[in-house]
Amino acid sequence: MVRSGSRFILGVALALLLGPGAQLSAQVTAELDAFWDEVSRSVESGDFDRYSATYHPDAVVIFGDATQPISAALAGWEAGFDDTRTGLVVASVQFRFSERRNDDTTAHETGIFRYEAVSPADDGSVQYIHFEALLVKRDGWKMMMEFQRGPASAAEWAALEQSGSPPR
């Protein structure tokens, strides 16, 4: 038998989970979807400045076992953006998520991204990468940490679409 005090606590907990917080989470998820769409557009257009602006200045990127400041990673990626902007390469990136957690100012996103780059000199390449991202809302959403965990397969990518995470 549940006592009235326990019912009150349970009611408050459910209200917090299902009430305004659930609406806020949906709103924030929509904002994060727009963030990932912006990342994709900046890659496709080769807009390095717009892409760089999606990261917090103190962000860290992790490739497997190695870490580095985002400034170092961006320096290594800039030439690829120049090639895309000038038409030497056609590049695109899409995101699908297996787990999304957020509140009004923080988010943790887990999934796979699909990066494709094609140049006239080759048939191009497609990479599927398991990733995690930590984001904070500071003058818009900014990525604080990008963890490229390792390669994913096309089958894993397809499975995320079937689970209800359309590409972003």
QUIKAGI-V571465 format. One record per run of one state. SS is the DSSP state (~ for helix, > for strand, _ for the rest). FROM is the first residue (numbers start at 1). LEN is the number of residues. Records with the same first field share a line. If there is no record, write none. Layout:
SS->FROM-LEN + FROM-LEN
This chain:
_->1-3 + 19-1 + 46-2 + 53-2 + 64-2 + 86-3 + 103-3 + 120-5 + 138-3 + 152-2 + 163-6
~->4-15 + 20-26 + 48-5 + 70-16 + 154-9
>->55-9 + 66-4 + 89-14 + 106-14 + 125-13 + 141-11
